[in-house]
Amino acid sequence: MSVHSVLSRSKRLLMNFPLFPAINTPFRAIQTGRRYIWPNLKCWVSWIFTSRADANFTYAITDGCKINLAASVASILNVPYSEVADYFAEIENDESFKHHLARLWESHPERYRTDDNQSIGRRMVWYAIARIRKPKLIVETGVDQGLGATVLCAALMRNSTQGHPGRYYGTDINPKAGFYLQEPFSKHGEILYGDSIESLRKLEGPIDLFINDSDHSAEYEAAEYEVVKRKLSQSAIILGDNSHVTSKLAEFSVREGRKFVFLSEEPKDHWYRGAGVGISV
């Protein structure tokens, strides 16, 4: 009989005794530590010494997560799974896009706190939705370095070559935000600097795709949805990049009679547990 079998049998025999929780504590610590804590700790230690990032972590996501995300988007938008998966592959394998990021990173003013490997992670969901829906107007609040902006403009660039032109507007209070949004992608979009809510009030609609990714306080997020709701097109999609932290997009969707789902991402070989995409349709 194996050691594992002996321990399991012993645990079953002791389960009905009052002292079982105390006896079981070291076994619980070993099992959960080995399975959940140590792999994460190992990734974190490696990341500390090999990565420069100190905010807005970038990472690849697992193959299983990509399948889950693609299948979910296909169900939400009522399109074939293969179409979504093809769009995921399209942006992941876009050499001109990857070269654009790698080239600009060399002169990035914050390259010493930013990794040169700019994996897009959950943003491939943004890309696929933009490719499927062919939006005429995309608005993203909170641009930061411009990785998401460039992903969305890459979708608009391909849409344009297929006869479906569109425009991207990003908003950010930081006048230096949006470093990666340069030519050729900047031909399809621009950044409006200043308070995001004030910028939204000035924007003309209708907005076909709206992404909330600015001030991550629940109050500010909710305020953005209230400002933008009258500017949305009839079939507009809202993506919440803060939906793993707050329920504001879900609450807004319930009030406005919209459907809402949350898609979680699973980082590959990274200590961070991942964020996700809230989708309101």
C-alpha positions in Angstrom: 0.0 0.0 0.0 1.4 3.4 -1.0 2.2 6.2 1.5 -0.6 8.3 0.0 -3.1 5.5 0.5 -2.1 5.0 4.1 -2.4 8.8 4.9 -5.8 9.0 3.2 -7.1 6.0 5.2 -5.7 7.4 8.4 -7.4 10.7 7.7 -10.8 9.0 7.2 -10.4 7.2 10.5 -9.6 10.4 12.4 -12.2 12.6 10.8 -14.8 12.1 13.6 -12.4 13.0 16.4 -12.5 16.6 17.9 -8.7 16.9 17.5 -8.8 16.2 13.7 -8.6 19.9 12.6 -5.3 20.3 14.6 -3.9 17.0 13.4 -4.9 17.8 9.8 -3.3 21.3 9.7 0.2 20.3 8.6 -1.2 18.0 5.9 -3.5 20.8 4.6 -0.5 23.2 4.6 1.7 20.8 2.6 -1.0 19.8 0.1 -2.2 23.4 -0.7 1.3 24.8 -0.5 2.6 22.3 -3.0 -0.3 22.6 -5.4 -1.2 26.3 -5.2 1.3 28.5 -3.3 4.7 27.1 -4.4 4.1 27.3 -8.2 3.0 30.9 -7.9 5.9 31.8 -5.5 8.3 30.3 -8.0 6.9 32.4 -10.8 7.1 35.5 -8.7 10.7 35.0 -7.7 11.7 34.4 -11.3 9.7 37.5 -12.4 11.3 39.7 -9.8 14.8 39.1 -11.3 13.8 38.8 -15.0 11.1 41.4 -15.5 11.3 45.2 -15.4 7.5 45.7 -15.1 6.1 47.5 -12.0 2.6 48.2 -13.3 0.2 47.1 -16.1 1.8 43.6 -16.3 2.0 42.1 -19.7 1.9 38.3 -20.2 0.8 35.6 -22.6 -2.3 33.6 -21.7 -2.6 29.8 -21.7 -3.9 27.8 -24.7 -6.8 26.6 -22.7 -7.7 30.1 -21.7 -7.7 31.1 -25.4 -10.1 28.3 -26.3 -12.4 29.4 -23.4 -12.3 33.0 -24.5 -12.8 32.3 -28.2 -15.7 29.9 -27.5 -17.3 32.5 -25.2 -17.0 35.4 -27.6 -18.4 33.2 -30.4 -21.5 32.4 -28.2 -22.0 36.0 -27.2 -21.7 37.4 -30.8 -23.4 34.4 -32.4 -20.5 33.6 -34.8 -18.5 30.4 -35.4 -15.8 29.5 -33.0 -13.3 29.2 -35.9 -13.9 32.9 -36.8 -12.9 34.1 -33.3 -10.0 31.7 -33.1 -8.7 33.0 -36.5 -8.8 36.6 -35.3 -6.9 35.6 -32.1 -4.3 34.0 -34.3 -4.3 37.0 -36.7 -3.2 39.5 -34.1 -0.9 37.1 -32.3 1.0 36.2 -35.5 1.0 39.8 -36.9 4.7 40.3 -37.5 4.3 44.0 -38.4 2.4 44.6 -35.2 5.1 42.8 -33.1 7.9 44.6 -34.9 6.2 48.0 -34.3 6.1 47.4 -30.5 9.7 46.0 -30.4 11.1 48.9 -32.4 9.4 51.5 -30.3 10.4 49.9 -27.1 14.0 50.7 -27.8 13.2 54.4 -27.5 10.5 54.0 -24.9 10.9 56.8 -22.2 9.9 54.2 -19.6 11.6 51.2 -21.0 13.5 50.6 -17.7 10.2 49.9 -16.0 8.6 48.1 -18.9 9.2 44.7 -20.4 10.2 44.5 -24.1 7.9 41.5 -24.6 4.5 43.2 -24.9 2.1 40.2 -25.0 -1.5 41.4 -25.4 -3.2 38.9 -23.2 -7.0 39.5 -22.9 -6.7 42.3 -25.4 -7.1 39.7 -28.2 -10.8 39.6 -27.1 -10.9 43.4 -27.9 -9.3 42.8 -31.2 -11.6 39.9 -32.2 -14.7 41.9 -31.3 -13.5 44.8 -33.3 -12.8 42.6 -36.3 -16.2 40.8 -36.1 -18.4 43.9 -35.5 -16.5 46.3 -37.8 -17.2 49.4 -35.6 -17.2 52.8 -37.1 -16.3 54.4 -33.8 -14.2 52.9 -30.9 -13.7 54.8 -27.7 -11.3 53.7 -25.0 -10.9 55.6 -21.7 -7.5 55.1 -20.1 -4.7 54.6 -22.7 -1.5 54.4 -20.6 1.3 53.2 -22.9 -1.1 52.7 -25.8 -0.8 48.9 -26.1 -4.6 48.4 -26.2 -5.0 51.5 -28.5 -2.6 49.9 -30.9 -4.4 46.6 -30.8 -7.7 48.3 -31.6 -6.2 50.4 -34.4 -4.6 47.2 -35.8 -8.2 45.8 -36.1 -9.4 49.1 -37.7 -6.6 49.0 -40.2 -7.5 45.5 -41.3 -11.2 46.4 -41.4 -10.4 49.4 -43.6 -8.7 47.2 -46.2 -11.9 45.2 -46.3 -14.1 48.2 -46.9 -15.1 48.9 -43.3 -13.3 52.1 -42.2 -13.5 53.1 -38.5 -12.0 55.6 -36.1 -10.4 55.2 -32.6 -10.4 57.8 -29.8 -8.6 57.2 -26.6 -8.8 59.4 -23.5 -6.2 59.9 -20.8 -5.4 62.5 -18.3 -1.6 61.9 -18.7 -0.3 64.1 -21.6 2.5 61.5 -22.2 0.1 58.5 -22.6 -0.1 56.5 -25.8 3.5 56.0 -26.7 2.9 53.0 -28.8 0.1 54.6 -30.9 2.3 55.8 -33.7 2.3 55.4 -37.5 1.0 53.4 -39.2 -1.6 52.7 -36.5 -2.1 56.3 -35.5 -3.6 56.9 -38.9 -6.7 55.2 -37.6 -6.9 56.9 -34.2 -5.9 59.6 -31.8 -5.8 60.4 -28.1 -7.8 63.1 -26.4 -5.9 64.4 -23.4 -7.7 65.5 -20.2 -10.2 64.2 -17.8 -11.9 61.2 -19.5 -15.5 62.1 -18.4 -15.1 65.6 -19.8 -13.7 64.2 -23.1 -16.6 61.8 -23.3 -19.1 64.6 -22.9 -17.6 66.4 -25.9 -17.4 63.3 -28.2 -20.0 62.9 -30.9 -21.7 59.5 -31.2 -22.7 57.0 -32.0 -20.1 54.8 -30.3 -20.1 51.2 -31.5 -17.4 49.9 -29.1 -16.6 51.4 -25.8 -13.8 50.2 -23.5 -13.5 51.4 -19.9 -9.9 51.3 -18.7 -9.3 54.6 -17.0 -9.5 55.5 -13.3 -10.2 52.2 -11.7 -12.3 53.5 -8.9 -15.8 52.1 -8.9 -17.4 55.5 -8.7 -15.5 56.9 -11.7 -16.2 53.7 -13.7 -19.9 54.0 -13.0 -19.9 57.7 -14.0 -18.3 56.9 -17.4 -21.1 54.5 -18.2 -23.7 57.1 -17.3 -22.1 59.7 -19.5 -21.6 57.3 -22.5 -25.0 55.5 -22.5 -26.7 58.2 -24.5 -23.9 58.1 -27.1 -24.0 54.4 -27.8 -25.3 53.0 -31.1 -28.2 50.6 -31.0 -25.9 47.5 -31.2 -23.0 48.9 -29.2 -20.8 46.7 -27.1 -19.2 47.9 -23.8 -16.0 46.2 -22.6 -15.0 46.6 -18.9 -11.4 46.2 -18.1 -12.2 46.7 -14.4 -14.8 44.0 -14.1 -12.5 41.7 -12.2 -12.5 44.4 -9.5 -16.0 46.0 -9.5 -19.5 45.0 -10.5 -20.3 48.4 -12.0 -20.6 47.2 -15.6 -22.8 44.3 -14.5 -25.0 46.7 -12.5 -25.2 49.1 -15.4 -26.2 46.3 -17.8 -29.0 45.1 -15.5 -30.4 48.6 -15.2 -30.2 49.3 -18.9 -31.6 45.9 -20.0 -28.3 44.7 -21.5 -26.8 41.3 -21.3 -23.6 40.9 -19.4 -20.9 38.2 -19.1 -17.4 38.2 -17.5 -14.5 36.4 -19.2 -11.5 35.6 -17.0 -8.0 35.3 -18.3 -5.4 32.8 -17.2 -1.8 34.1 -17.5 0.8 31.7 -18.7 3.9 31.3 -16.5 3.2 34.4 -14.5 2.5 35.0 -10.8 -0.4 37.4 -11.4 -3.7 35.7 -11.3 -5.0 37.6 -14.3 -7.8 40.1 -14.9 -10.6 39.6 -17.5 -13.1 41.3 -19.8 -16.6 42.3 -18.8 -18.8 42.3 -21.9 -22.1 44.2 -22.1 -24.2 43.7 -25.2 
